[in-house]
Amino acid sequence: MASTRNRNKYNNRRAQRRGAYFEDGNAARRLDEVPSQPKKKLSRTARKNRVKSTNMGRGYMVFLSLICALATGACVHYIKLTAELTAKRSAVAEKELQLNELKAENDAYYSDVMTNVDLNEIKDRAINELGMQYATEEQIKYYTPGNNNYVRQYQDVPEN
C-alpha cells in the first residue's frame, strides 16, 4: 500500500507542475498555474543570430523552389516512363496473342494438307506418268566420310 501511495503522490506532483487536473477527493479541480520563471536576457548578438536562423533569405527560397521543381520534373518523368512501359508490355502481350493464333492456324492448315496427301497416288503418278524408276544397285554409290558427321558435295562424285 505504501508504494502505491508514494507513486500517487509523485504523479500528483508531476501533474501540479504541468498545471493539469488532479483528483482531490471526488472532484477534479484546476490548480492555479505557477507563475512562469522570468526569462534570462539574451545578448544582442544571440538575438540577432536567432532572428537570422529563423528567417529564410531570397537565395534559400530560390534554392528550395529549384529543388522542388527538379523533384516534380523527376516524378513526372518517372510516371511517363512507367506509362510507356505499361503500354509496351500490353503491345507485346497483344503480339504474342496474335502469334499464338497464327501458329494454331498454321498447324491446323498443315494437318489438313498432310491428311489430304496420298503417298500411294504420288508414287503411282511418278512411275506411270513421269516414267520414274527405283534406283538399282549399280546406280548407288557409297562414300565413307572423314571425321565429320556429314558430307558436302562441291563437285561430281568420281565414277571409280
Protein Blocks (a to p, Z undefined) as FASTA:
>chain_A
ZZmmmmmmmmmmmmmmnopacdehjaccddddddddddddddfklmmmmmmmmpccfklm
mmmmmmmmmmmmmmmmmmmmmmmmmmmmmmmmmmmmmmmmmmmmmmmmmmmmmmmpcfkl
mmmmmmmmnopacddfklpccdddfkbfbdcdfbdcdfZZ
